[in-house]
Amino acid sequence: MNLFIERLWGTLKQEDSYLLEISECFQSKCIIDNWIEFHNSERPHAALDKRTPDVVYVGKV
């Protein structure tokens, strides 16, 4: 489980937070919320046969 969390946060930092200049906590929360929404609903995952987690686990299309 720890490996999964480390990978998730590492990807978030590389793809989003390191690219932006963050000046306040509220801004950080918005960035993380938007990235997690993107990660779950739009980004295909190789381990899920190029499907999104929403499609696999929730059944959203």
N, C-alpha and C positions, 0 to 999 in steps of 0.2 A: 504494500500500500504506500509506503514511504517513497518508493521509486516513482510511482504514478504522480504523487503530489510534487515531487522535485521536478519531474519533467514538465508538468503543467505550468508551474510557476516560472521555470526556466524559459519556456516558450513564450509565455505572457511578457516576460521582461525583454526578450529579444525582439519580439514582433511589435510591441507597443510602448511599454513604459520607458525603455531606453531611448526611443526615438522622439519622445516628447519632453518638453520642459514643464515639470509639474511644480506648481507653487503652493497648492493648498490641498488639504485632505479631501474635501468634497470633489475636487477635480480627479484625484486618484480613484475614488470610489466610482465615479462615472466611467472612467477609462476601463477599470476592471470589469464593471457590469456590462459594458458594451462588448468588450472582448470575449467574455464568457458566453454571452448571447450569440455572438458570431461563431465561436468555437463549437457550440452545441447545435446550432441551427443551419449554418451555411458552409462550414468547412468540412470537406470530406476527409475521412480517416482511413488510412491504409488497413489498419487492423479490423475495420468494420466493413471491408470489401468496398471501399470508396463511398460509403454512405455516411450520413451525419448521425451523431448520437440521438438526436430527436427522432429520426426516422426509425432507428433500430430499437430504441428503448421505449419511446412514447407512442410511436406510430404516426407522428405528424408527417405530412408530405409538403 
